[in-house]
Amino acid sequence: MKVLKYILFLLLIVFIGLAIYIAVQPNSFEVQRSKTINAPASVVYENIIDFKNWETWSSWVESDPEMTLSYPEQTRGINGSYSWEDADGVGVMKTIDAKTNSTIIQEMQFAEFPKSDVRWDLKPNPNGTTDVTWSIQGKDLPFGFKAYAAFTGGMEKQIGPHYERSLEKLDSILMVDMKKYTVNVEGITQHSGGFYLYNTTSCKLSDFKQKMQEMMPKIGGYALANNITMAGKPFVIYHKWDEENNAVMFSCCIPTTSKIISNDPEVITGQLEPFKALKTVLTGDYENLKEAWDTSMTYIEENNLELVENGPMIESYLTDPTSVPNPAQWITEIYLAIK
């Protein structure tokens, strides 16, 4: 009987000790992880702000294939939410505030535990990458929550590795997503032609990209400064592309609704007569334009078509990269004049 009393006494001491240990644990917690993501802030934001995207990079989903995800009607933006259920219980995440391309604030409720505050901070870098900081914190923690944290190694151990892995996956997925592209030969069409303003130059092929980036804004700036209405998207006309001699001659153009008499010697007025053309559409990064051109030429050869000698060869840029930062969404149309 005495032995039983001693055992009960020891158990009581252990219980009291554990209770004291749990009671003196911090009443709050914060876990934070940061990573440089190889994507513009707007691309990162567009992914994170919609909970339907989280499944692809969530470390929790990766480690627990049995987890069940549920989506309400609204998953994107302020008041967007989603819920999940795993062996430990049911959780809900909701976005309560957001500043486009900069900050996202969310609220997480898991099982019977108190709500936690989740925050994303996005800091764009000059090289096009984004420093992403993801944090979670809880306050006024009840005894039960502190007991759970104490016996599972703490929130740092529970959450930190998942945040790290999730950010790594987010980075990889966005890099792959931005490289997606399609090339589609739409076939024979009629280009309407029209008036346009342009400037022209010739340079080495290696300098082409830089030259175009210098010239196109000048044409657009001239139109804006003179209140000229653009009749469509900017385009480039290729006059010569000579890989053997590393030379290209081209014009940067903006279409206009009527003939404009330019007062700038570097800005010239031109007119395209309507012409029959093979149309090819590239959806994706400009680095895939060579493949789009090669595909067009192959199509012409395989279908016994014939290019018009010295006829128009045009790239029309339907998407403005400054407003659509994801290269996978850029749209370029190629028109080759055919007989």
HELIX and SHEET records of a PDB file:
HELIX    1   1 LYS A    2  ALA A   23  1                                  22    
HELIX    2   2 ALA A   41  ILE A   48  1                                   8    
HELIX    3   3 PHE A   51  ASN A   53  5                                   3    
HELIX    4   4 TRP A   54  TRP A   57  1                                   4    
HELIX    5   5 SER A   59  SER A   63  1                                   5    
HELIX    6   6 PHE A  143  PHE A  151  1                                   9    
HELIX    7   7 MET A  155  MET A  178  1                                  24    
HELIX    8   8 LEU A  205  ASP A  207  5                                   3    
HELIX    9   9 PHE A  208  ALA A  225  1                                  18    
HELIX   10  10 TYR A  286  ASN A  288  5                                   3    
HELIX   11  11 LEU A  289  GLU A  302  1                                  14    
HELIX   12  12 PRO A  327  GLN A  329  5                                   3    
SHEET    1   A 7 PHE A  29  ILE A  37  0                                        
SHEET    2   A 7 THR A 130  GLY A 138 -1                                        
SHEET    3   A 7 SER A 116  PRO A 124 -1                                        
SHEET    4   A 7 THR A 103  PHE A 110 -1                                        
SHEET    5   A 7 GLY A  89  LYS A  99 -1                                        
SHEET    6   A 7 SER A  81  ASP A  86 -1                                        
SHEET    7   A 7 THR A  68  SER A  70 -1                                        
SHEET    1   B 8 THR A 182  HIS A 191  0                                        
SHEET    2   B 8 PHE A 275  THR A 283 -1                                        
SHEET    3   B 8 ILE A 331  ALA A 337 -1                                        
SHEET    4   B 8 MET A 313  TYR A 317 -1                                        
SHEET    5   B 8 PHE A 235  ASP A 242 -1                                        
SHEET    6   B 8 ALA A 247  PRO A 255 -1                                        
SHEET    7   B 8 GLY A 194  CYS A 203 -1                                        
SHEET    8   B 8 ILE A 268  LEU A 272 -1                                        
END                                                                             
